[in-house]
Amino acid sequence: MGLALFDADGTLFPNPSSESRFIRHLMRRGRLGPAQLYHACAFMVRAWPCYGRHVGRKNKAYLCGLEEGEIAELARDFVRAEIVPLLRPELLDRIREHRERGDHLVLLTGTLEFIARPLAEHLAMDEVVATRPAIRDGRFTADPPLRHPLGLEKLDLARDLGQRLGIPASAWTAYGDSRYDIPLLEHCGQAVVVTPDAHLAALAEARGWEILNAD
């Protein structure tokens, strides 16, 4: 059994990201107001010394005060209506191939867990490892996310998966689209880059990685 690790944004479907699409989805439904804007701006100021240029990616404070159950329901409808139709046929074929080989399928992504989970269910994946925002008493807070698969943290989470499942890195296949996926792609047995950004495309050519141009 191998381990097949799929990124979501820019890989399973084209950018813009599922999170930016979901923010617009929430705005259209009147779920983001002045309080959420305040918390998001305050987070940028407060967390800049810690996260620097990645502060925007770490900023989930726009969810502050919203009820977890309600957002999860909205996200499920959003995924069905706005993300599923965007799924790339080439990636759906790869998922089927891995499933037929008996590989363990994981959606390992920086997108929000409440978006990733219904997407993984739709794709019949075995497991989800995604960004987990901070929650207290059933509502989101303005704190940094508890888990955020990005860069080296994504690789660390993949290592945890491999160790738990007893699957060595040589038996991993990882799919990614951006420079933030490079630590994982460099570590796995088979790297597949999907419509990559310029930096990743140059590295993939130099390393002889498979390049899947899905657009």
N, C-alpha and C positions, 0 to 999 in steps of 0.2 A: 504494500500500500504506500502510495506517495501522498504528499501534502500539496494541495493546489491553493495558492493564496491570491485572491483577486482584490485589487483596488476597485473603488467605485467611481468617484468623480474623474472624468476625463479618460477612464478606462472602459468600464462597462457601458457608459453613455457619455456623450460629448459634454464639454463645459458649456455654460457656467455650472458651477457646483450645485449639488442638490441643496446645500444649506442656503446659498444665495437665492435659489429658486423658492425655497420654503419660506424665507423671510418675506419675499414678495407675496407669497400665498397667505401668510399671516396678516400682512398689511392690508390686503384686499378684503380680508374678513374682519378688520378692525380690532385685531388682537394685540397689536403693538401700538402703544401710545407714548405720551410724554415721559412716563415713569421708566419705561423700558429704554427709551432714548437716553435719558439721564444716566441710568446705570451703565449702559454701553459706553458712553463718553467718559464717565468716571473711571471705568475699568481701564480704558486706554491710557489715561493719565497715571493711574495708580500702578499699573503693571508694566509700563514701558521699561523701567530700569531692570526688571527681571527678564522680560522676553524680547526686548528690542524690536527688530523688524518682524518678528513672528507674533507680535502682540495681537494683531488683527485676527490671526488664525486661532489664538487662544481665547478670544473674546466671545463668551457665550452669555454675557451679562444682559443682553437684550431679552433674554428669556425670564429675567428676574421677576418673581411674583406670580408667574403663570403656573397654572395647575398641571401637574405631570400627566394625569389621566386624560385631560382634555387635549393637550398637545399631542399625546400619543395617538389619539383617535384622529385628529386632524392630519397628522403625519401619515397614518395608514391610508386615508383617502387620497392624500397628496401623492403618495408613491404610486398608487393604482392609476390615478388619472394623469399624472404629469411625468413620472419617471419610467414606468414600465413601457410606454410607447416609444421611448428613446433608446431602449436597450439595443446594443449593436448585435446584429445577427452573427457576426464572426465570433463574438465572445460567447454568445449562447451556444454556438457549435463547440467551442472549446470546453465549456462547462459540461456539455453532454459527453464529450470524449473522456474527460477526467472521471465522470461518474461511471461510465462504462468500464473504465480500467479499475474501478474500485478505490480511487483516491479519496482522501478526506478533503472536502470542499469547505473553504473558509472565506468569508467576506471580511477582509482585514483592511479597514478603511478609516480615514480621518473624519468621515462624515458622522453626523450625530447618531447615536445608538437608536433613538426612536424612529429615525428614517431608515437606517441600515437593517433593522430587524424585519420589518415587513418586506423589504426588498429581498433579503436572504430567504425568507419564507416563500416568496414567489418563485425564486430560482431553485428552491429545494436544496439549499446548501446545508451543510452539517453544523455549521457554527458561525457565530458573528463575534468579531472583536472590533469595536468602533468607539467613537468618542463618547465618554460618559460625563455629562454635565453635573455640576453639584446640585444636590436636592436636599431640602430640609422640610420635614412635615408635609411632604407631598407637593411642595412647590419648588421651582427652580430658584437658585440664589445667584448672586453676582460674583461668586467665587470662581477661581480658575477650574477648568474641567478636572475631574478625578483621574481620567485616562484620556490620552490623546495620541493615537497612532500616527506619528509623523516622524520622518527621519530615523534617528537612532532608536527612538522609543518604539517605532514600528518594528524594527529589527528585534529589539528585546522581547516584544510580545510574541513575535514569530518563534523565537528561540524557546520561550515558555511553552508554546503550543507543541513544538517539535519534541521537547523533552517529555512533556506529559503524554504524548501519543507514541513516543518511542520511534520517531521518524527522523533520521539524520538529515542534515541540510542538503546532502548530495541528492536526496530524493524529493526535494522541494521544487515546485515550479511556481514562480511569482510573476504576476502581471502588474505593470505600472506604467504611468504616463509622464511623470515629472521628475525633476532632480531630487525631490524629497523621497523618492522611492529608491534612490541609488544604494544606500546602505543595505537594504534588503536584497536588491537585485544582485549586488556583488557577492552576497553570502550564499545564495541558493544554488542548487545544482543546475537549474535551467531558468534563464531570465527571458521574459518576453515583454518587449516594450510596445505600447499601443499608442499610435499617433503621438509620438513623444515631443516634448518641447525641444528647442534647439540644443540645449546643453546635454540632455539625455540622448538625443539622436546621435550627436557626435561621439559620445562615450560608447553607445551601443555598437556603432560601426567599428570603432577601434577594438572593442572586446569580442566582436563577432556574435553579439546577441541577436536573437530573432527580433525583427522589426515588423510589426503588424500595422499596416496603414488601413485603418477601418473607416475612414471618411471618404 
